[in-house]
Amino acid sequence: MKYIRKNWFAILSFCVLFIFIYLSFQSVQKSTENNRQDSLDKALKRGILECYALEGHYPKSLDYLVENYHIIYNKDEFDIQYEIFASNIMPNVTIIKKN
């Protein structure tokens, strides 16, 4: 008990520092997740536009885009909804983060 009374400021400082470091890591992790989703969105749009430029039509499916335009993503982390209306109208792509 004497030890706690003597060093209460050091113990409190350590706890505050630990909480600060923990919250910083959480913030960095969230930022990294958002960056991965943004990078995937840009890669998909670039692949879609490249397919249209080279082949004259938009990709028929997400599988076609992934296979032929080398889109790599973590299927356990993201779910991609790929909706195509016609071969000359840009498809609607929605990226959903899985929990």
MOQUI-V782394 format. One record per residue. N is the residue number from 0. RES is the residue in three letters. SS is DSSP state (hx for helix, st for strand, lp for the rest). PHI is phi in whole degrees, 0 to 359 (none if undefined). PSI is psi as a letter, one per 40 degrees, with the letter a starting at -180 (NA if undefined). Layout:
BEGIN
N;RES;SS;PHI;PSI
N;RES;SS;PHI;PSI
END
This chain:
BEGIN
0;MET;lp;none;d
1;LYS;hx;297;d
2;TYR;hx;298;d
3;ILE;hx;294;d
4;ARG;hx;295;d
5;LYS;hx;288;d
6;ASN;lp;246;f
7;TRP;hx;299;d
8;PHE;hx;293;d
9;ALA;hx;294;d
10;ILE;hx;294;d
11;LEU;hx;297;d
12;SER;hx;298;d
13;PHE;hx;297;d
14;CYS;hx;296;d
15;VAL;hx;296;d
16;LEU;hx;297;d
17;PHE;hx;298;d
18;ILE;hx;296;d
19;PHE;hx;299;d
20;ILE;hx;295;d
21;TYR;hx;299;d
22;LEU;hx;294;d
23;SER;hx;296;d
24;PHE;hx;296;d
25;GLN;hx;297;d
26;SER;hx;295;d
27;VAL;hx;296;d
28;GLN;hx;297;d
29;LYS;hx;296;d
30;SER;hx;297;d
31;THR;hx;296;d
32;GLU;hx;299;d
33;ASN;hx;295;d
34;ASN;hx;295;d
35;ARG;hx;296;d
36;GLN;hx;293;d
37;ASP;hx;296;d
38;SER;hx;296;d
39;LEU;hx;296;d
40;ASP;hx;299;d
41;LYS;hx;295;d
42;ALA;hx;296;d
43;LEU;hx;295;d
44;LYS;hx;296;d
45;ARG;hx;296;d
46;GLY;hx;296;d
47;ILE;hx;297;d
48;LEU;hx;292;d
49;GLU;hx;295;d
50;CYS;hx;299;d
51;TYR;hx;295;d
52;ALA;hx;291;d
53;LEU;hx;275;d
54;GLU;hx;252;e
55;GLY;lp;84;e
56;HIS;lp;209;i
57;TYR;lp;282;i
58;PRO;lp;302;i
59;LYS;lp;288;d
60;SER;lp;205;i
61;LEU;hx;294;d
62;ASP;hx;299;d
63;TYR;hx;298;d
64;LEU;hx;296;d
65;VAL;hx;296;d
66;GLU;hx;289;d
67;ASN;hx;266;e
68;TYR;lp;238;e
69;HIS;lp;53;f
70;ILE;lp;272;h
71;ILE;lp;240;h
72;TYR;lp;209;i
73;ASN;lp;276;h
74;LYS;lp;290;e
75;ASP;lp;280;e
76;GLU;lp;261;d
77;PHE;st;233;i
78;ASP;st;244;h
79;ILE;st;246;h
80;GLN;st;260;h
81;TYR;st;240;h
82;GLU;st;244;h
83;ILE;lp;245;h
84;PHE;lp;261;d
85;ALA;lp;209;i
86;SER;lp;289;e
87;ASN;lp;251;e
88;ILE;lp;243;h
89;MET;lp;301;h
90;PRO;lp;292;i
91;ASN;st;266;h
92;VAL;st;243;h
93;THR;st;237;h
94;ILE;st;254;h
95;ILE;st;243;h
96;LYS;st;281;h
97;LYS;lp;278;i
98;ASN;lp;261;NA
END
